[in-house]
Amino acid sequence: MSEKIFSNGEVVAIRVSNELVTILKSHYVKNMKRYSYTVTKYPSTFFFEEELKKHEYNY
């Protein structure tokens, strides 16, 4: 099992829209060997790690 890139409660951006969302929960999909994430704004769908990116804060 690989290590998660994102953690629960972390603010991330959806790659295609650059929309900021917060991760609600993550789940390891064993047969695909990667994590899926459920986010606050779209709780009925999930995203894989490659569909999300770290949010860069502009200070």
Secondary structure per residue as TSV (DSSP state, phi and psi in degrees):
chain	resnum	aa	ss	phi	psi
A	1	M	-	360.0	133.8
A	2	S	-	-83.6	169.8
A	3	E	-	-89.5	141.7
A	4	K	-	-65.9	143.8
A	5	I	S	-86.5	-36.2
A	6	F	S	-115.4	155.2
A	7	S	-	-118.9	159.6
A	8	N	T	-60.5	136.3
A	9	G	T	88.2	-6.9
A	10	E	-	-78.5	139.9
A	11	V	E	-88.5	125.2
A	12	V	E	-132.1	169.8
A	13	A	E	-112.5	140.9
A	14	I	E	-78.2	125.4
A	15	R	T	-56.1	-46.7
A	16	V	T	-69.5	-31.2
A	17	S	T	-112.6	-12.7
A	18	N	-	62.5	20.5
A	19	E	-	-79.0	135.6
A	20	L	E	-84.8	132.8
A	21	V	E	-140.7	161.7
A	22	T	E	-109.7	135.1
A	23	I	E	-75.1	125.7
A	24	L	E	-85.3	-50.1
A	25	K	E	-157.0	161.6
A	26	S	E	-127.6	158.2
A	27	H	E	-147.5	131.9
A	28	Y	E	-83.6	123.0
A	29	V	E	-95.1	101.6
A	30	K	T	-58.9	-47.3
A	31	N	T	-71.1	-19.5
A	32	M	T	-100.5	-9.0
A	33	K	T	55.1	45.9
A	34	R	E	-158.9	167.1
A	35	Y	E	-93.2	145.8
A	36	S	E	-114.5	152.0
A	37	Y	E	-129.6	138.2
A	38	T	E	-103.0	135.5
A	39	V	E	-117.9	161.6
A	40	T	S	-61.4	-45.5
A	41	K	S	-73.2	-27.1
A	42	Y	-	-129.4	67.9
A	43	P	T	-69.0	-15.0
A	44	S	T	-91.9	1.5
A	45	T	S	-127.1	174.6
A	46	F	-	-136.8	161.1
A	47	F	E	-128.6	145.2
A	48	F	E	-90.6	164.6
A	49	E	G	-55.0	-37.4
A	50	E	G	-72.9	-11.4
A	51	E	G	-91.2	-7.0
A	52	L	E	-120.1	160.5
A	53	K	E	-144.5	155.8
A	54	K	E	-60.9	139.8
A	55	H	-	-84.4	128.4
A	56	E	-	-98.3	117.4
A	57	Y	-	-79.2	135.6
A	58	N	-	-101.1	108.2
A	59	Y	-	-95.4	360.0
